Amino acid sequence: MKTTLRTDGRKNNEERPLEISLDYTMHAEGSVLVSSGNTKIICTASVENKVPDWLLDKDKKARHGWLTAEYGMLPRATNTRMRREAKDGQSGRTQEIQRLIGRSLRAGVDRVALGERQIVIDCDVIQADAGTRTAAITGAWLALHRACSRLVSQGTLECSPLKSQVAA
């Protein structure tokens, strides 16, 4: 039986190499650079001490926190330059990936334990060569974990709101 190689030289049953650099940026509460093969994504977690207005009740109180995600590709992340997507003019693909990341992460978070705060996850693809969804989810969870660990070590939270690990 003849072994066929993929365009990047891997065998058909061989996984892409995975590398993760923690605390990749200095300003975000949590950040990583995730490299899955030739795909590279910077994932950051930013903590905001407020929740979205739609989450507040009539007394301006929230019963739990919120977690959301944003995803985007730099214009030259692929082999041809694509236009930057404006927030209101995002493609269906971008919106679907953002929702997938947010929903995946929220499934592993105790939003009551998070308190009245929001964590925004940003996944910025700097180089795309397949697998951006899975790399973004894995990197997003790691950035979220770093941010939650920081909140606990600073005494902002008594315990981590993370209920389970999330990866793709």
RANORFEN-V146725 format. One record per helix or strand of 2 or more residues. SS is the DSSP state (a for helix, b for strand). FROM is the first residue (numbers start at 1). TO is the last residue. If there is no record, write none. Layout:
ss->{SS/SS}
from->{FROM/FROM}
to->{TO/TO}
//
This chain:
ss->{b/b/b/a/b/a/a/a/b/a}
from->{18/30/39/53/66/87/92/111/118/132}
to->{22/36/48/55/73/89/106/114/127/153}
//
